[in-house]
Amino acid sequence: MNTWYVYIAKTVSDKLYTGVSNNVSNRIKKHNSGKGAKYTRANGPVTLVYVSDSLTKSEALKREIQIKGWVRAKKLKLISGELE
């Protein structure tokens, strides 16, 4: 079974990007090299600010959708450790 993670990255313009990966460090490198998501190419470079506990791919995708639906203030609480 592969281990997956939900991550949040902060752009230089202070925007938050949420994604999933089974290798977060490589994914952040991709974002910063201009080969990641279209959003991060336009708003990068990015800094990793949150990584979830290990999840299955299905759990990670569901959690990503959940977090993407949150307002910024709630995401910041997750990043600071006030939420799980």
Contacts in CASP RR format, 6 or more apart in sequence:
PFRMAT RR
TARGET T0000
AUTHOR 0000-0000-0000
METHOD contacts of the structure
MODEL  1
MNTWYVYIAKTVSDKLYTGVSNNVSNRIKKHNSGKGAKYTRANGPVTLVY
VSDSLTKSEALKREIQIKGWVRAKKLKLISGELE
1 56 0 8 1.000
2 22 0 8 1.000
2 57 0 8 1.000
3 22 0 8 1.000
3 54 0 8 1.000
3 55 0 8 1.000
4 20 0 8 1.000
4 21 0 8 1.000
4 22 0 8 1.000
4 54 0 8 1.000
4 55 0 8 1.000
4 56 0 8 1.000
4 57 0 8 1.000
4 59 0 8 1.000
4 60 0 8 1.000
5 20 0 8 1.000
5 21 0 8 1.000
5 22 0 8 1.000
5 24 0 8 1.000
5 51 0 8 1.000
5 52 0 8 1.000
5 53 0 8 1.000
5 54 0 8 1.000
5 55 0 8 1.000
5 60 0 8 1.000
6 18 0 8 1.000
6 19 0 8 1.000
6 20 0 8 1.000
6 51 0 8 1.000
6 52 0 8 1.000
6 55 0 8 1.000
6 60 0 8 1.000
6 63 0 8 1.000
6 64 0 8 1.000
6 67 0 8 1.000
7 18 0 8 1.000
7 19 0 8 1.000
7 20 0 8 1.000
7 21 0 8 1.000
7 24 0 8 1.000
7 27 0 8 1.000
7 28 0 8 1.000
7 48 0 8 1.000
7 50 0 8 1.000
7 51 0 8 1.000
7 52 0 8 1.000
8 16 0 8 1.000
8 17 0 8 1.000
8 18 0 8 1.000
8 19 0 8 1.000
8 48 0 8 1.000
8 49 0 8 1.000
8 50 0 8 1.000
8 67 0 8 1.000
8 75 0 8 1.000
8 78 0 8 1.000
8 79 0 8 1.000
9 16 0 8 1.000
9 17 0 8 1.000
9 19 0 8 1.000
9 28 0 8 1.000
9 31 0 8 1.000
9 40 0 8 1.000
9 46 0 8 1.000
9 47 0 8 1.000
9 48 0 8 1.000
9 49 0 8 1.000
10 16 0 8 1.000
10 17 0 8 1.000
10 46 0 8 1.000
10 47 0 8 1.000
10 49 0 8 1.000
11 17 0 8 1.000
11 40 0 8 1.000
11 43 0 8 1.000
11 44 0 8 1.000
11 45 0 8 1.000
11 46 0 8 1.000
12 43 0 8 1.000
12 44 0 8 1.000
12 45 0 8 1.000
12 46 0 8 1.000
13 43 0 8 1.000
13 44 0 8 1.000
15 43 0 8 1.000
16 49 0 8 1.000
16 72 0 8 1.000
16 75 0 8 1.000
17 31 0 8 1.000
17 37 0 8 1.000
17 39 0 8 1.000
17 40 0 8 1.000
17 43 0 8 1.000
17 46 0 8 1.000
18 64 0 8 1.000
18 67 0 8 1.000
18 68 0 8 1.000
18 75 0 8 1.000
19 27 0 8 1.000
19 37 0 8 1.000
19 64 0 8 1.000
20 57 0 8 1.000
20 60 0 8 1.000
20 61 0 8 1.000
20 63 0 8 1.000
20 64 0 8 1.000
21 27 0 8 1.000
22 57 0 8 1.000
24 48 0 8 1.000
24 51 0 8 1.000
27 36 0 8 1.000
28 46 0 8 1.000
28 48 0 8 1.000
30 36 0 8 1.000
31 37 0 8 1.000
31 40 0 8 1.000
31 41 0 8 1.000
31 44 0 8 1.000
31 45 0 8 1.000
31 46 0 8 1.000
32 40 0 8 1.000
32 44 0 8 1.000
32 45 0 8 1.000
32 46 0 8 1.000
34 40 0 8 1.000
34 41 0 8 1.000
34 44 0 8 1.000
40 46 0 8 1.000
49 79 0 8 1.000
50 78 0 8 1.000
50 79 0 8 1.000
52 60 0 8 1.000
52 63 0 8 1.000
55 63 0 8 1.000
67 75 0 8 1.000
67 78 0 8 1.000
70 78 0 8 1.000
74 83 0 8 1.000
77 83 0 8 1.000
78 84 0 8 1.000
END
